[in-house]
Amino acid sequence: MLAGAFAAFIGTFAHRMGASADIPYGLALAFLLIILSTWCARARLGAVGLALHLITSSATAWGLALATTSGNALIVAGFQGDMPFFSQHAGYIWLYGIVLVQVVMLVLPARWFTIPPRDTTPQA
């Protein structure tokens, strides 16, 4: 659960990097972090671990989106005017994508999330 909250927290701060130049490398890094964290949650605890990860990560991202202080928002969405595509939509892509990516990972085959046991035989 802590890994999900941490990944969403870091991803929320990273998702807008490059958006103003229409090169969303921050969004790609944020989703990579969520994918890796979700993979670890499912590999360790199965579908229940992924569900707990989904709940905490999406609650963290959406909580940060809704918590604004003095008009400063961490996740900006909905612009008017002539702006690059990712400047306008990176916030929406992040908030809905964090849920979508984890739901897709929930329906993937379980064998993709197995960690092979360590070989503990002594080496001669």
DRENGU-585498 format. One line per 8 residues: for each residue z, y negated, x negated of N, C-alpha, C. Coordinates in pm, whole numbers, padded with zeros to 5 digits, always signed. Example, Ala and Ser with C-alpha at 12.3 -4.5 7.8 and 13.67 -1.06 7.14 Angstrom:
BEGIN
+00780/+00569/-01319/+00780/+00450/-01230/+00780/+00330/-01320 ~ +00708/+00225/-01285/+00714/+00106/-01367/+00787/-00003/-01290 .
This chain:
BEGIN
+00000/+00119/-00082/+00000/+00000/+00000/+00000/-00125/-00087 ~ +00076/-00122/-00195/+00077/-00237/-00286/-00058/-00258/-00352 ~ -00125/-00150/-00385/-00257/-00161/-00447/-00356/-00225/-00349 ~ -00347/-00190/-00222/-00435/-00250/-00122/-00411/-00398/-00106 ~ -00284/-00435/-00100/-00250/-00577/-00087/-00292/-00655/-00212 ~ -00270/-00597/-00328/-00306/-00664/-00453/-00458/-00679/-00466 ~ -00532/-00574/-00431/-00679/-00579/-00440/-00735/-00684/-00345 ~ -00679/-00692/-00225/-00725/-00793/-00129/-00688/-00933/-00174 .
-00571/-00949/-00233/-00526/-01079/-00282/-00618/-01130/-00393 ~ -00646/-01045/-00491/-00735/-01083/-00601/-00877/-01103/-00550 ~ -00924/-01016/-00462/-01057/-01028/-00406/-01076/-01156/-00326 ~ -00971/-01199/-00258/-00979/-01323/-00181/-01001/-01443/-00272 ~ -00938/-01442/-00386/-00958/-01552/-00480/-01091/-01541/-00555 ~ -01145/-01419/-00567/-01267/-01399/-00645/-01395/-01405/-00562 ~ -01388/-01388/-00432/-01509/-01366/-00353/-01605/-01485/-00350 ~ -01560/-01605/-00378/-01649/-01722/-00374/-01713/-01755/-00508 .
-01680/-01682/-00612/-01741/-01711/-00742/-01892/-01689/-00735 ~ -01967/-01789/-00774/-02111/-01783/-00776/-02178/-01809/-00642 ~ -02100/-01825/-00537/-02159/-01845/-00404/-02236/-01976/-00394 ~ -02190/-02079/-00462/-02259/-02208/-00453/-02395/-02206/-00520 ~ -02418/-02111/-00611/-02547/-02097/-00677/-02630/-01984/-00616 ~ -02583/-01930/-00504/-02648/-01817/-00436/-02656/-01693/-00523 ~ -02560/-01678/-00614/-02548/-01558/-00697/-02405/-01507/-00675 ~ -02383/-01421/-00575/-02248/-01384/-00534/-02183/-01277/-00622 .
-02169/-01305/-00751/-02106/-01206/-00839/-01958/-01190/-00806 ~ -01893/-01292/-00756/-01753/-01280/-00716/-01736/-01187/-00598 ~ -01827/-01194/-00504/-01825/-01104/-00389/-01845/-00960/-00434 ~ -01936/-00938/-00527/-01960/-00804/-00580/-01837/-00751/-00653 ~ -01773/-00835/-00733/-01651/-00792/-00804/-01537/-00764/-00707 ~ -01524/-00847/-00605/-01418/-00826/-00505/-01438/-00694/-00432 ~ -01562/-00664/-00393/-01588/-00538/-00325/-01572/-00419/-00419 ~ -01607/-00435/-00545/-01586/-00328/-00642/-01437/-00297/-00655 .
-01355/-00400/-00660/-01210/-00381/-00668/-01157/-00308/-00545 ~ -01204/-00346/-00427/-01161/-00280/-00304/-01208/-00134/-00301 ~ -01332/-00109/-00344/-01384/+00027/-00345/-01303/+00115/-00439 ~ -01273/+00067/-00557/-01194/+00147/-00653/-01053/+00172/-00602 ~ -00992/+00071/-00546/-00858/+00086/-00493/-00856/+00182/-00374 ~ -00956/+00173/-00288/-00965/+00263/-00173/-00990/+00406/-00217 ~ -01074/+00424/-00319/-01100/+00558/-00370/-00970/+00621/-00421 ~ -00891/+00544/-00494/-00764/+00595/-00545/-00669/+00631/-00432 .
-00664/+00548/-00329/-00575/+00575/-00215/-00614/+00704/-00145 ~ -00743/+00724/-00125/-00787/+00847/-00056/-00773/+00968/-00146 ~ -00796/+00953/-00275/-00783/+01065/-00367/-00638/+01112/-00377 ~ -00545/+01021/-00368/-00404/+01057/-00380/-00342/+01107/-00250 ~ -00371/+01038/-00139/-00301/+01069/-00014/-00393/+01104/+00102 ~ -00522/+01119/+00076/-00614/+01158/+00182/-00641/+01045/+00280 ~ -00674/+01084/+00403/-00709/+00986/+00506/-00592/+00897/+00542 ~ -00471/+00949/+00536/-00353/+00868/+00567/-00336/+00758/+00463 .
-00356/+00791/+00337/-00348/+00691/+00231/-00454/+00584/+00246 ~ -00575/+00627/+00284/-00681/+00530/+00305/-00649/+00441/+00425 ~ -00593/+00498/+00531/-00556/+00418/+00648/-00450/+00314/+00614 ~ -00350/+00354/+00537/-00247/+00259/+00496/-00306/+00150/+00406 ~ -00397/+00189/+00320/-00467/+00094/+00233/-00548/-00004/+00316 ~ -00619/+00047/+00415/-00700/-00037/+00503/-00614/-00138/+00577 ~ -00503/-00093/+00629/-00414/-00183/+00704/-00359/-00293/+00615 ~ -00308/-00256/+00499/-00246/-00358/+00413/-00349/-00451/+00350 .
-00463/-00398/+00309/-00562/-00486/+00246/-00625/-00581/+00347 ~ -00658/-00532/+00465/-00717/-00622/+00564/-00614/-00722/+00616 ~ -00490/-00680/+00631/-00386/-00774/+00674/-00364/-00883/+00570 ~ -00370/-00846/+00443/-00355/-00946/+00336/-00470/-01045/+00336 ~ -00593/-00993/+00343/-00710/-01082/+00340/-00713/-01173/+00463 ~ -00691/-01116/+00580/-00693/-01197/+00702/-00574/-01292/+00708 ~ -00461/-01248/+00655/-00344/-01337/+00650/-00368/-01457/+00560 ~ -00431/-01434/+00447/-00464/-01545/+00357/-00569/-01636/+00420 .
-00658/-01579/+00500/-00760/-01660/+00565/-00699/-01751/+00671 ~ -00599/-01703/+00739/-00539/-01781/+00847/-00429/-01875/+00799 ~ -00371/-01847/+00684/-00263/-01931/+00631/-00323/-02045/+00550 ~ -00323/-02162/+00607/-00373/-02280/+00536/-00261/-02380/+00522 ~ -00261/-02449/+00411/-00162/-02554/+00389/-00235/-02685/+00367 ~ -00200/-02782/+00440/-00256/-02917/+00429/-00409/-02920/+00432 ~ -00468/-02831/+00511/-00613/-02832/+00527/-00690/-02758/+00419 ~ -00623/-02697/+00323/-00690/-02621/+00217/-00696/-02475/+00257 .
-00815/-02421/+00272/-00832/-02282/+00311/-00878/-02200/+00191 ~ -00827/-02077/+00182/-00870/-01988/+00075/-01001/-01920/+00108 ~ -01024/-01895/+00236/-01149/-01833/+00280/-01216/-01933/+00372 ~ -01327/-01985/+00325/-01399/-02088/+00399/-01516/-02022/+00470 ~ -01533/-02054/+00598/-01643/-01998/+00676/-01689/-02101/+00777 ~ -01817/-02099/+00805/-01872/-02186/+00907/-01901/-02326/+00858 ~ -02016/-02345/+00798/-02057/-02475/+00747/-02167/-02533/+00832 ~ -02182/-02662/+00823/-02294/-02733/+00884/-02369/-02800/+00770 .
-02498/-02809/+00782/-02575/-02880/+00681/-02654/-02787/+00593 ~ -02713/-02844/+00490/-02800/-02770/+00400/-02719/-02720/+00281 ~ -02681/-02594/+00286/-02604/-02532/+00179/-02663/-02395/+00150 ~ -02640/-02342/+00030/-02689/-02207/+00000/-02629/-02103/+00096 ~ -02702/-01995/+00117/-02662/-01891/+00211/-02522/-01838/+00183 ~ -02496/-01802/+00057/-02367/-01741/+00026/-02252/-01842/+00030 ~ -02280/-01969/+00012/-02175/-02070/+00031/-02132/-02073/+00176 ~ -02225/-02054/+00265/-02194/-02058/+00408/-02131/-01929/+00458 .
-02170/-01815/+00402/-02134/-01687/+00462/-02045/-01596/+00377 ~ -02007/-01637/+00258/-01925/-01549/+00172/-01793/-01514/+00237 ~ -01732/-01608/+00307/-01604/-01581/+00373/-01616/-01476/+00481 ~ -01719/-01487/+00564/-01742/-01387/+00668/-01773/-01250/+00609 ~ -01858/-01250/+00507/-01895/-01123/+00443/-01771/-01056/+00385 ~ -01683/-01133/+00323/-01561/-01077/+00265/-01467/-01024/+00372 ~ -01440/-01102/+00475/-01343/-01060/+00576/-01387/-00939/+00656 ~ -01513/-00935/+00694/-01561/-00820/+00770/-01599/-00704/+00679 .
-01646/-00735/+00560/-01686/-00632/+00465/-01570/-00551/+00412 ~ -01452/-00613/+00397/-01336/-00540/+00345/-01297/-00428/+00441 ~ -01314/-00450/+00570/-01285/-00347/+00669/-01398/-00244/+00671 ~ -01522/-00290/+00674/-01637/-00202/+00684/-01647/-00105/+00566 ~ -01626/-00155/+00446/-01634/-00071/+00326/-01533/+00043/+00333 ~ -01412/+00014/+00377/-01309/+00116/+00381/-01332/+00217/+00494 ~ -01387/+00172/+00606/-01420/+00265/+00715/-01532/+00358/+00670 ~ -01630/+00305/+00598/-01738/+00391/+00546/-01680/+00493/+00449 .
-01587/+00453/+00365/-01526/+00546/+00270/-01441/+00651/+00340 ~ -01394/+00622/+00460/-01316/+00718/+00536/-01403/+00834/+00584 ~ -01529/+00808/+00616/-01616/+00914/+00669/-01695/+00986/+00560 ~ -01681/+00946/+00435/-01747/+01017/+00326/-01684/+01154/+00305 ~ -01756/+01249/+00248/-01700/+01383/+00227/-01574/+01380/+00140 ~ -01479/+01465/+00175/-01352/+01470/+00103/-01369/+01516/-00042 ~ -01473/+01594/-00069/-01493/+01644/-00206/-01526/+01532/-00304 ~ -01570/+01418/-00255/-01598/+01303/-00341/-01469/+01237/-00390 .
-01357/+01275/-00333/-01230/+01211/-00364/-01131/+01308/-00428 ~ -01178/+01419/-00480/-01089/+01515/-00543/-01075/+01484/-00691 ~ -00956/+01503/-00740/-00928/+01485/-00882/-00904/+01624/-00939 ~ -00986/+01669/-01033/-00969/+01805/-01085/-00836/+01817/-01159 ~ -00773/+01934/-01149/-00645/+01953/-01219/-00665/+01951/-01370 ~ -00561/+01910/-01437/-00564/+01903/-01584/-00552/+02042/-01641 ~ -00623/+02064/-01750/-00612/+02191/-01822/-00490/+02181/-01913 ~ -00387/+02260/-01884/-00261/+02252/-01961/-00246/+02368/-02059 .
-00351/+02444/-02079/-00340/+02554/-02176/-00338/+02495/-02317 ~ -00253/+02552/-02402/-00246/+02501/-02539/-00375/+02528/-02617 ~ -00414/+02431/-02692/-00534/+02442/-02774/-00500/+02507/-02907 ~ -00582/+02599/-02948/-00555/+02670/-03073/-00620/+02602/-03190 .
